[in-house]
């Protein structure tokens, strides 16, 4: 098991972003994949492993759920039922299983999941340390057609965790285009800014490089590399037909606090990308720019964040 870096000067954190595919709509087999991939990352000396958005149990790219504006089909409703059944509950036995995995591998982990609460699904990032479960972040704004199947998070799950490897937080996919959300994370002094995503376009890379420079933090961006065969064969996918057709092409990367690419992007295959992060690079980078410090101008600008729970009764 990798030894944790000593808090203080000279900390180096070996990080991993896991560019892989789940077994979509199959929670049990996907959790087994997480266990195998986490063990591989730990075996390579990683202290932190980041998994993609909606890894457990799948980002439903190319699946319509039988929906157009004003109409739903019986088959689409049943597809949603299957997706709902493959989600996990927080707290619950699947979270306990992931916590035990973090302990067994001595890893900090950020795992993108589909969380089930009553009849609503949330796109959620779960945080773990070798001591167990830390907490969650629910995606505030599902993008475009994601709103057909995912609910909206609120300000009560915007954590940045103080850990032995640094201050750890996550912002999911196009939440990263929300300047005030980014500022809220910077105000909590995030150091390891995780960006699980489903965006594999080349335009995503300048986004995460900008965030690293803006926040003077390390950004770990992680996307799936998935083919048609990773999705249920009996549910039509409008983006692919052949088993080997690529639906999600990755593009995962790790970026330093001056915007430099430390690993990736990779668009070719499933793989785990690694980088050794010198946390002393953060104060070095903040020498000339601290977005919530000496460059903030609080006499002109003010940020207010409502972190009270807003979810419905029974959630």
N, C-alpha and C positions, 0 to 999 in steps of 0.2 A: 504494500500500500504506500502511496506517495506521502512523504512527510509534509505537514503543513508549513508554509513559510512563517517565519517569526515576525510578529507584528512590530512595526518600527522601520527604521531605515534599512534599505537593502533588500526589501521583499521582492521576490520574483515568483509570479504565479503562472504555472503552466496551465493553459486553457485549451479547451477543445470545443469545436462546433461540429455537431453530428449531422452530416448531410446524408440522410437516408430516407427510406420509405417505410411507413407503417404497413400493417395489414388492415386496410381501411374497412371500417364497420365491424372489426373483430378486436374487441378490447383485450381478451386473454392472449391472443397470439401477438398483439402489438406490445403488451407489457413484457412478454418474453423477449421480444426484439430489444426493448429498452434495456433489459437486464444484460443481454449479450453485448450491446454497444457500450454500455457504461463500464462493463468489465474490461472491454478492449481499451477504452480511454484511460481507465485507471492503470491498466497494465503498461501504458505508455507514459505513466508518471503524471497524468493530469490531476490538478486540484479542483478544476471546474469543468463541467460538461454541460453544454447548452443544446437542447433539442428544439426542432422547428415548431412553428405555430401549428396547433391542432394535431400534434403527432399522435396522440391517443384520443380517438381512434380514427383520425383522418381528416384532412381538409378536402371537402367534397367538390373539388374543382371539376367542372364539366358536367355536373349532375344538376338537373333542373328541378327535381322533386315535383315534376308535373305541374309547374306553376307558370301562369302568365297573369298579368294584372286582371283581377276580377274573376279568376277561375282557378280551381285546384282539382286534380284528378284523384280518384281512389287509389290508383297505383302510386302516385306521388305521396299521398298521405302514408301509405305503407312503407315507402322508402324512408320517410321521416321517422316513422316508428322504429325501424331498424337502426337508424342513425342514433336516435334517442337511447335505445337499448345498449348501444356500444359506448355510450358516454359513461363517465364515472361520477361519483358523488363525493363531496368534500364537506365534512370528513367522511371517511369510509374505508373499507378494507383495501381498496386499490391504492389509496393514499398511504395507508400503512405499509403496503408492499413496497412502494417507491421509497418510503422513508427507510425501511429496512435495507433496501438496495444501497442507498446513500451511505448508510453505516457500514455495510459489508465492503464497499469499494473505497471508503474514506473520501468520497467525492462531495463537493457542493454541486447541486444540479438545478437547472432551470428547465422545466419540461412543459411544453405546450400540450394542453389537453382540451377536450370538450367536456365541460362540466354540466351535469344534470342537476337541476333543482326544481322539484315539482314537474311541471310540464314544459319548463323553459330550459333551453341550452345556452351556455355561455362559452365563448372562446377565452380560455384562462391559461395563465402561466403559473405553475406551481414551483415553489422554492423549497429546496432541501439542503441540509448540511449533514455532515457525518453524525451529528447529534439528533437528527430527525427532521420533521416537517417544520418549516419556518412560516409559511403563509402563501398568499395568492394575489395575483392581479387579474381582474376581469377586464377584458377589452372594453373600453368606453364606447367606441364607435365601430360597429360592424360596417364594412364597406359595401356599398351597392347591393348586389343580390345576397350577400351574407346576411342581410337583415331579414330575409325570408326564414332563416333557420336559427339565428342567434339573437339572444336578448342583449340589452345594453347594460354595461357595468356602471358603477358610480365612483365617486371620489373616495369611498371608504377603503378601496383596495389599490392604493398607489404607494406601496411600501418601498423603502430602501433599507436593506438589512445590514447592520454592522456585523461582519463576520471576520474570522481570522485571515481570510484572503483579500479583504477589502469590502467596501460598501457596495452592495449588490442590489440591482433593480432591473426591471424589464418594462419595455414599451413594445406593443405588438403591432407589427406591420404598419398600416397607414396611420395609426396613432402617431407615428413618428413625423407626420406632416402637420401635426397640431403644435404650433409654437408654444402655446401656454402650457400644454402638457409637458413638453420638453423642459420648459423653464421650471415647472414644479419639481421635476426630477433633479435638475441641476441644483435647485435650492436645498435639496436634501443631501447634497454633496456625493452624488452617485459617482463611483469610480469604475465599476464594472457594469456597463450599460448594455444589457442584453436586448437584442432586437430580433426575436423570432418572427419569421415572415413567411408569406406565400408569394412574394413578389420576386420573380426571377429575371426581370428585365435589366438591361444594362444601366438604365437610369437610376436603379436602386443604389448602385455603388456610390455615385456622387452624393446621394442622400446620406448614407451612413458615414461617409468621410466628412461631410459637413458637420454632422452631429458630433463626431469625435472632436473636431476642431472647435466647435461652438461650446461644447461642454467641457473640453479639456479632460476627456475621459477615454477609457478604452471601450470600443463598441464591438460586440460579438453578434454578428448577424448570421442567422441560421435558417436555411430553407430546405425543404424536402427535394430529393431527386426521386421522382416516382414515374412509373410507367403504367400503361393501361392494366397490366396484369396485377398491379397492386390494389386495384379496386374491384368491387363485386362484379363478377362476370355477367350476372343477370340484370344489372342496372345499366341502362344506356348511358354512355358518356358522349356528349356531343363534340368533344375535342379530340377523340381518338377512337380507333376501331381495332387496330392490330395490337396484339399483346405487348409488343416491344415499343409501341409508340410512346414517346415521352410526353407526359402531361405537366410535370413540374420539373424544371431543369436545374434547380439548385442556384448557384451563385453565392454560396456562403462565403463569408470572409471575416477576418479579424483586423481591426483598425486601431492604430495608436493615437494618442491624444494630440498629435500634430497632424493628423489626417493621413499618416503613412499606412499603406497596406502591409500588414505583418504576415497574413496568410490569405490565399485566395485572391480573387474569386475563382471558383471552380464550377464549370457548366457541363462537365463531361460524364460524371458518374457518381455513384454513392461512395462516400469516403468520409473520414474524420480528419478535419484540419486542425493543426496545433500551432500554438505560438506561446513563447515565454514572455510574460508581461512584467516589465520592471515598473513597479508602482511609484518609484521615485521619478519616473517620467511625468507624472501628473503635476507635482509642484514645479518641475522644470518648465512645463508648458504653461502653467498659470502665471509665470513670471510677468508676461506681457499682456495676458488677457484672462480675466476671471469674470464670466458672464453674470454671476450673482454676487461678486465681490467688488473689486476696485473698478470694474468696468460697468457696474450695474445702474448707476444714477438713480438711486431710490428717491431722490428729491423730485424726479420727473415721472418715474414709472412705479407702479405698485401691482403686485399679483395677489389675488385673493382666491383661495382654493377651498371649496366646500368638501370636507372629508367625512361628513355625516352619511350614514347609510340611507339610501333612497329606495332600496328594493322592496317589493311588495310584502305584505304580511304573509308569513308562512315560508318565506325563502330562507 
